[in-house]
Amino acid sequence: MHFDSMSAFLAMGGYADYVWSAFGITALALIALVIGYHRTHKKRLEAVKKQMAREKRIKDAQALENTL
């Protein structure tokens, strides 16, 4: 579709409300997905680090127990 001016482009042939709200909703959904992914990823990394530290403490305690 060809537009003669910027205002014609923004008006989208009379469908501007639908078109721009669709773009806005899509952009918000994508931003929410990215933010949610980063939060979840960060929590999972912290959980893995805690689990690894716990397993190391258990292993160290068992090794110390075997030396006594």
PyMOL commands that set and color helices and strands:
alter all, ss='L'
color gray80, all
select helices_A, chain A and resi 6-14+16-67
alter helices_A, ss='H'
color red, helices_A
deselect
rebuild
show_as cartoon
